[in-house]
């Protein structure tokens, strides 16, 4: 069975993007959130999060 990248319905803080990515790659959602914050310092993370929030299905 093929996995799909979707927003998490159970592990969400804002939109469920980091929780969905964590479920997809079998990682702890906290690790994904910390990495996302680190990328946000370079200015890429915030725009990427907004894009993923609109593009990723529920």
C-alpha positions in Angstrom: 0.0 0.0 0.0 1.3 3.4 -1.0 1.5 6.1 1.6 0.0 9.6 0.9 1.4 12.8 2.2 -1.6 14.4 4.0 -2.1 16.8 6.9 -2.5 15.2 10.2 -5.9 15.3 11.8 -4.8 14.0 15.2 -1.3 15.7 15.7 -1.8 19.3 14.7 -0.6 22.5 16.3 -1.6 25.0 13.5 -2.7 23.2 10.3 -1.2 19.7 10.7 1.5 20.0 8.1 4.4 19.0 10.4 2.4 16.2 11.9 1.5 14.9 8.4 5.1 15.0 7.3 6.2 13.2 10.5 3.7 10.5 9.9 4.8 10.1 6.3 8.5 9.7 7.1 7.9 7.9 10.4 9.6 10.5 12.6 8.6 12.2 15.8 6.5 15.3 15.0 8.5 17.4 17.5 11.7 16.8 15.4 9.9 17.9 12.2 8.7 21.0 14.0 12.1 21.9 15.3 13.7 21.4 11.8 10.9 23.6 10.3 11.7 26.4 12.8 15.4 26.2 12.0 14.6 26.5 8.3 12.3 29.5 9.1 15.3 31.5 10.3 16.5 31.4 6.7 13.2 32.7 5.5 12.2 29.6 3.6 10.2 27.8 6.3 7.3 30.2 6.7 6.5 30.5 3.0 6.9 26.7 2.6 4.5 26.0 5.5 1.9 28.3 4.1 2.2 26.6 0.7 2.0 23.2 2.2 -1.0 24.2 4.2 -2.9 25.1 1.0 -1.5 22.3 -1.2 -1.6 19.2 1.1 -4.9 17.5 1.4 -6.6 16.8 4.7 
